[in-house]
Amino acid sequence: MADFAGKTSGLFDTDGLCELAREVLRIEADAIRQLVERIGSDFEKAVHILLNCKGHVVVTGMGKSGAIGRKIAATLSSTGTPSLFLHPAEGVHGDLGSITPNDVVLALSYSGETDELLAILPAIKRLGIPLIVLTGNPNSTLARAADVVLDVSVEREACPLNLAPTASAAAMLAMGDALALAAMKAKRFTQEDFARLHPAGALGRRLLLRVKDLMRTGERMAVVHFREPTRAAFAAITKARAGACVVVDDEGKLCGIVTDGDLRRALLRDVNLFNAPVTEVMTKSPKVIHPDALATEALRLMQSYQIDDLPVIDEHGRPVGMLDVQDLLQAGIV
């Protein structure tokens, strides 16, 4: 690695790279920070347009603005505002058919004079649908045609040549995030709503999965009566291939738990405990959880008390399942 660095140092100007990186971050951070002062009535109007949209928010832009637009469309969709991205160059070759009278168009162009966007502007106007524009030029052709203009202009790009869209792209993305999240809050979009839109991801699993979805029941749950001997607990755990068994009273209510660790320690202390009542080795008043609790809540409880098995009880205190930390691992909760 050192040799490689030495060989390339003669080919490239590597002086001040870290300082340049710091300057890039400072410029982009300042560009976003300056947007704060521009949030006002125009922003509120844009959010209201999004909230009143009966169809999709059609996001469009070319080049780097198009790349930012795709991300904004994805953020809108994932936070409760149905959205899609329309490539403007494809739009003039038939894809304008994806825009309906129920839609809203969100157009991104830093110059406000992007030819491809201006080419689809007449079609948008004929549909009579709202047009929101994010631009660095509020006096541009695109801005003059808009219902709402959000100014994302920057003092300069982070590019040393002041050419590559960098600070302007960051500002555009940040304003798009602000729009999406303001609409999300106004819609009272909840964690459960978010999870429903992300069922396959880790976020969805953490927000959707409940204890009842993962707990072990039936033959996979080891249960013994409190009057039975300790060996019965050993047999129940072995049969269920579990790490613990619940102990119940005459009414079927939970009165304790015995783990395989409890059994090993008991036998090391006194082999005669194998025939003693299970109550002599069980843990009384164990930590429990209800079936409708989130799996993440169960994980926090198990981590807090350093336990691997958690009895699941109903409203009457009767065990209805057992949750093993391995179940959480397999579900991707941990």
N, C-alpha and C positions, 0 to 999 in steps of 0.2 A: 504493500500500500504506500509506503514511504517512497519507494522507487518510482511508482507511478506518479505520485504527486510531484516528485522532483522533475520527471520528464515533461509533465504538462506545464510546469511553471514557466517554461520558456516560450510556450505557445500562446498562453493566455495572460491577460493582465489580472492577477488575482489579489492585488493590493486593495484593501478596504472593503472586502466583500461583506464582512459582518456589519460594518457601519452602513453600507448600502442597504442591507436587509433591514436594519433598524429604521433607516430613513423611509423605506417603503412602508413599513408598518405604521410609522408615525403619520405619514401623509394619508394613508387609507383610513386610519382611525380618525384623523381630523376631518376628513371628507364626510364620514358618517356622523361625527359629532355635530357638524354644521347643519345637518338635516333637522336636528331637534328644534331649531328656531323656526323652521318652515312648516311645522305641523300646526294646522289651524283649520279654518272653515273648509278649505278645498279638500283637505284630507278627510274630514268628516263627511263631506258630500260624496267622495269616492267610496267610502265605506258603506254609506247608505245605498249607493248604486249596487254594490256587491250584495248587500242584504236583500234587496228587492229583485235580484236576478232570478227569473223563473227557470232558466235553462243553465247554460254553462258560461263560465268566464273563459273567453277565448283569448289566450295570451299569444302575442306575436312579436317577432323581432328578428333582425338579421345579425349574422356574425356573433360577436361576443354578447351583444344584447339578446340574441336568440338563445344562447347558452344560458344566460341568466333567466330568460323568460321560461325556459323549460323547468328550471328549478323552482321558480315562483309558482308555475302551474301545479307542480307536484306538491308544493307546500300548501297551496290553497285546497287542493283535493284531499290531502291528508288531514286537514283541520276543519272539514265540514263544508267547504265551498266547492262544489263540483267544477272542475276546470280541465281544459285541454290546451295543448300547444298547436298553433297553426304556423307552419313555415310560410312566410309571405310569398316567396318565389314559387312555391307549390300552389299557393292560393290562387294566383292568376292563371293556373293551368288546371283548374277544376276543384281544388280543395276548398274553395270558398263555399262549396255546398255544405260544408260542416258547420257553417254559421247559420243559426236560425233566428227568427224575430224575437225569441225569448232570451237571447244571449246578451252578454256584455263583452265588449272588446277592450282588452288591456294591451296597449301598444307601447313597445320600448324602443326608443331611438334617441341616442344622446344628441345627435345633430338635429333631429326633428325633420330631416330632409332625405331620409333613406328612400331611394327610388322604389324599392320593392313594396315598402309600406304605403307610399303615396299612390302606387298603382292599385292597391286594393281599397283605398280610401273611398272612392265613389260607390263601390259595392256595399260597404259598411253604411254609408250615408243613405243609400236607397232602402236598406232594411229599416232604417230609423231607429237603430239600437244605440244605447249609450256607449261612448268612447272615452276611456280614461287613458291618458298619455303620461308616461314617465320620460322626461327629457331634460337635457341640460340647456335647452334653448327654448324658453317659454314664448318666444316670438316667431318660432318656426312655422312652416306650413302645416305640419302635423298638429302642433299645439293649437293653432288657430281653428282647426276643425274639431277639436276635442270638446267634450262636455266638462271635463275636469282635467287640469294640468297639474302634475306634481313635479316641482322643480328639483332635480337631482344634480344640478351643476356643481362642479368642483373647481377649485382654484387652479389645480394642475394635476396631471397624472403622476403616479408614483414611478412610472417609467423614466429612466435617466434622460431619454430623448424626448420625453413629454409627448409620446405618440401612442404607445400600446394602451388600450383601455384597461386600466388597473383601478385607480381610485374611483373613476366614474362607474366601473362595473360593480365595485364594492358598494357604492352609494345606491345604485339601482337595486341590487340584491337586498340591501338593508331596508329600503323603502317598500319593496315587495313583501318582505317578511312582516313589516309593520302593518301593512294592509291586511295580510292574511290573518295575523294574530288578533288584530282589532275586530275583524269580522267574526273570528272564532269566539272571542269573549262576548260580543253582542248576541251571538246565537246561543250562548250558554252551553257551549260545546264541552262535554264532560270527559273525564278519564275513560269512562266506559265507552263513550262515543269514539274516542281515539282508538281504543283497543279493538273495537269492531272493524275499524278500517285497517288495522295492522294485525290480523289474526295469526299470521305465520311468523311474525318476528318476536324477538325477545320482549319488546315492549308490550305487545299484545298478550303474550303469555303471562306476563307479570300483572297485567291489569284485568285480565279476563278469568284466568284459572282460579277456581275456588277449591277449598279443601275437599269438598264432596266429589270433585272431578278426579282427585288423585288418591284418596284414602283407600285402604285395603278393607274389604268386607268379605262376608261369607266365610269360606274355608281358608281364606288368606288372613283372617283375623283370629288370633289366638285368644281364647276366653276360658277362664276357670272360675269355679265357685269358691268363695272364701273359706269354705270348710274342707276343701280338697287338700291333699298333701302337696308338698313342693314338687314331687316327682310328676304330678299332673301338669304343672306349669311347664316343666321341662318337655314333657310329651307334646303339649299343645303348641309350644314354640317350634319344636322340631317338625311337627306335622304341617304347620302353616308356613314353614320356612321363613319365620319372622325373627325379629330381634327382641321382641317383648310380647307379653300377653297381659290383657286386662283382667282384673279380679272384680267379680260382681257379687252383690249380696242377694238375699232371698227375693228382692223385688227387681232384680236385674240391673240395679244401679251401680255405677262405678264406685269401688271403695279402695282401689289400689292398682298398682302396676308392678310387674316383675319383668326385669330385663334379663337377657342371657348373661350379662355381666353380674347382675345380682346373684344369679344361680351359681356362677363360678366362684364368686367370692364367698358365698355361703358354704359351699362344699369344701373350700380350702380351710374355712374356720372350723367346721364340724361336719363330717360326712353323714352324721345321723340326721342333719337337717333335711336330707333328701326325703325322709319320711315324715318330717314335721309339717304342721299346717302351713299353708302358703302365706298366711298372714305374718309369719315370723320372718319372712325374707322380703315381703313386698314393701314398696314405697307407698305410704298413705298420702292421700290428698295430692296426687300428681298434677302437674300442669296439664290443662286440657284446652280444647278448642272446639268451636261449633262448625258444622259442615258448610255453612254459608260464608264463613270467613274466607278472605282472600288467601291464596297459597303463600303470598309474600308475607302476610301477617304471621302465618305459621312458621315460616322461615326465621323471622325476627325473634319469635318466641323461643324456638329451638336453639338459635345461636346465643341468645341472652342467657339461657340456663344450661347451655352445653349439653343438650339431650338429643338423642337420635330418633326417639320414638315418642309420638304424641297421640294420646287417646282422643278420639272425636266423639263428643257426646251430644245428645239431643236436649231439648228444653226440659226434659224430666230427669236428666242426669244419667241416662242410660247410654252405654257405648254403642255407637252405630258404625264405627270404623277405627282404623289405626293408621296414622300417617308416619311413614318412615322417611328419614332424610334422603335416602336413596331415590324415593319417588320424586322428590323435588329436583334432585340432580338430573334424573332421566327426563324430566319435563323441561329442563333448561331454566328453572327458576333460580338456581344458585349461580 
